[in-house]
Amino acid sequence: MYRGRGVVGRPTFDAGHWALADGGPTYFKMSVVKLDAAFVEAVYTVTKMIPKGQVATYAQIATYVVSPRYARAVGRALKDLGAKRGREVPWQRVINSAGRISARGDVSRPDRQRRLLEKEGIVFSESGRVNLAVFGWAGPPPTWRPPYADPAPAKNRRRAGRG
């Protein structure tokens, strides 16, 4: 998520860090990674495009928004949906690339997600997988343009030929 320029998220450190007085290792606990609001809205826009009875992967959504490297940021954006927004955005239609529901420490959401998908006609195998060849979303129309553009790469700090 964090690429050094703060494109999608910027880590913030809480006040509970400590360092050993004898010069030993320093420990920082990363408490919050704040996602860019435009990125989050773009994720919601693309997720709303997934039709009922089909699923997409986190990496697929990330690819349509900015880059497949942002798959975890997509998961984070969908996890942070509020109750009201959760009814507008079909978060349940986004699963992992293996065709499974990602739990990631959440206890109740995976069961709810499976129930919602089964209600839409999605079939799970005995191992809990969705056949992406059958139920996978083909993506937005070819004329569609992503609502979020990755900013231009940072310019080289030092140009060739300049000492």
C-alpha positions as CSV (number, residue, x, y, z in Angstrom):
1,M,0.0,0.0,0.0
2,Y,2.7,2.5,0.9
3,R,5.0,3.3,-2.0
4,G,7.1,6.0,-0.4
5,R,5.3,8.9,-2.1
6,G,2.0,8.6,-0.1
7,V,0.0,7.7,-3.2
8,V,-2.5,5.4,-1.6
9,G,-1.6,5.3,2.1
10,R,0.8,7.0,4.4
11,P,1.7,5.2,7.6
12,T,1.3,7.1,10.8
13,F,3.0,6.1,14.0
14,D,1.3,6.2,17.4
15,A,2.9,7.7,20.4
16,G,3.6,4.3,21.9
17,H,7.0,3.7,20.4
18,W,10.1,3.0,22.4
19,A,13.8,2.8,22.0
20,L,16.4,1.2,24.2
21,A,18.7,3.7,26.0
22,D,21.8,1.5,25.2
23,G,21.3,2.1,21.5
24,G,19.5,-1.2,20.9
25,P,16.7,-1.7,18.4
26,T,14.0,0.8,18.0
27,Y,10.4,-0.4,17.8
28,F,7.6,1.5,16.0
29,K,4.0,0.2,16.0
30,M,2.2,1.2,12.8
31,S,-1.2,2.1,14.0
32,V,-3.1,3.5,11.0
33,V,-2.6,3.5,7.2
34,K,-4.9,6.2,5.8
35,L,-6.1,5.5,2.3
36,D,-6.5,8.3,-0.2
37,A,-10.2,9.3,-0.5
38,A,-10.1,9.4,-4.3
39,F,-8.7,5.9,-4.4
40,V,-11.4,4.6,-2.0
41,E,-14.1,6.2,-4.1
42,A,-12.7,4.7,-7.3
43,V,-12.8,1.3,-5.6
44,Y,-16.4,1.8,-4.7
45,T,-17.2,2.9,-8.2
46,V,-15.7,-0.1,-9.8
47,T,-17.2,-2.5,-7.3
48,K,-20.7,-1.1,-8.0
49,M,-20.2,-2.1,-11.6
50,I,-20.0,-5.9,-10.8
51,P,-23.4,-7.4,-11.8
52,K,-25.4,-9.6,-9.5
53,G,-24.4,-13.3,-9.8
54,Q,-20.8,-12.5,-10.7
55,V,-17.6,-11.9,-8.6
56,A,-14.4,-10.1,-9.1
57,T,-11.0,-10.4,-7.3
58,Y,-9.3,-7.8,-5.2
59,A,-6.4,-7.6,-7.8
60,Q,-8.9,-7.3,-10.6
61,I,-10.5,-4.2,-8.9
62,A,-7.1,-2.8,-8.2
63,T,-6.1,-3.2,-11.8
64,Y,-9.1,-1.3,-13.1
65,V,-8.5,1.5,-10.5
66,V,-4.7,1.9,-10.7
67,S,-2.5,-1.3,-10.5
68,P,-2.8,-4.9,-9.4
69,R,-0.2,-4.2,-6.7
70,Y,-3.0,-2.4,-4.7
71,A,-5.1,-5.5,-4.1
72,R,-4.7,-5.3,-0.3
73,A,-5.6,-1.6,-0.4
74,V,-8.8,-2.6,-2.2
75,G,-9.6,-5.1,0.6
76,R,-8.9,-2.4,3.2
77,A,-11.2,0.1,1.4
78,L,-14.0,-2.5,1.3
79,K,-13.5,-3.5,4.9
80,D,-13.8,0.1,6.0
81,L,-17.2,0.5,4.4
82,G,-19.8,1.8,6.9
83,A,-23.2,0.2,7.4
84,K,-25.0,2.7,5.2
85,R,-22.4,2.6,2.4
86,G,-22.2,-1.2,2.7
87,R,-25.8,-1.4,1.4
88,E,-24.9,0.7,-1.7
89,V,-21.6,-1.0,-2.6
90,P,-21.8,-4.8,-3.2
91,W,-18.6,-5.6,-1.2
92,Q,-19.6,-9.2,-1.1
93,R,-18.9,-9.7,-4.8
94,V,-15.1,-9.2,-4.3
95,I,-13.1,-12.3,-3.3
96,N,-9.5,-13.3,-3.5
97,S,-7.7,-14.6,-6.6
98,A,-8.0,-18.2,-5.4
99,G,-11.7,-17.9,-5.6
100,R,-12.1,-17.9,-1.9
101,I,-13.5,-15.5,0.7
102,S,-10.7,-13.8,2.6
103,A,-11.3,-13.8,6.3
104,R,-8.2,-11.8,7.5
105,G,-9.2,-12.0,11.2
106,D,-12.8,-11.0,10.7
107,V,-15.1,-13.6,12.4
108,S,-18.6,-12.7,11.1
109,R,-18.1,-11.1,7.7
110,P,-16.9,-14.3,5.8
111,D,-20.1,-16.2,6.7
112,R,-22.3,-13.2,5.8
113,Q,-20.4,-12.7,2.6
114,R,-21.0,-16.4,1.6
115,R,-24.7,-16.2,2.4
116,L,-25.1,-13.0,0.3
117,L,-23.2,-14.6,-2.6
118,E,-25.2,-17.8,-2.4
119,K,-28.4,-15.7,-2.4
120,E,-27.2,-14.2,-5.7
121,G,-26.7,-17.6,-7.2
122,I,-23.0,-18.0,-6.7
123,V,-22.0,-21.7,-6.2
124,F,-19.2,-22.7,-3.9
125,S,-17.3,-26.0,-4.1
126,E,-16.9,-28.3,-1.1
127,S,-13.5,-26.6,-0.4
128,G,-15.2,-23.2,-0.4
129,R,-14.0,-22.0,-3.8
130,V,-15.9,-20.1,-6.5
131,N,-15.2,-21.1,-10.1
132,L,-13.9,-17.8,-11.5
133,A,-14.2,-19.1,-15.0
134,V,-18.0,-19.5,-14.5
135,F,-18.8,-16.7,-12.1
136,G,-15.9,-14.2,-12.7
137,W,-16.7,-10.7,-13.9
138,A,-15.3,-9.8,-17.3
139,G,-14.6,-6.2,-16.3
140,P,-15.9,-2.8,-17.3
141,P,-16.7,-2.0,-20.9
142,P,-13.6,-1.2,-23.1
143,T,-14.6,2.5,-23.3
144,W,-14.6,2.9,-19.5
145,R,-11.8,5.0,-18.0
146,P,-10.6,4.6,-14.5
147,P,-11.7,7.4,-12.1
148,Y,-8.4,7.4,-10.2
149,A,-5.1,7.9,-11.9
150,D,-1.8,7.2,-10.3
151,P,0.2,10.4,-10.1
152,A,3.2,10.7,-12.3
153,P,6.4,9.1,-10.9
154,A,8.7,11.2,-8.9
155,K,11.3,12.9,-10.9
156,N,14.9,11.8,-10.6
157,R,16.6,13.8,-7.8
158,R,19.8,14.0,-9.7
159,R,20.1,14.3,-13.4
160,A,22.8,12.6,-15.4
161,G,25.6,15.0,-16.3
162,R,25.1,17.3,-13.3
163,G,27.7,16.9,-10.6
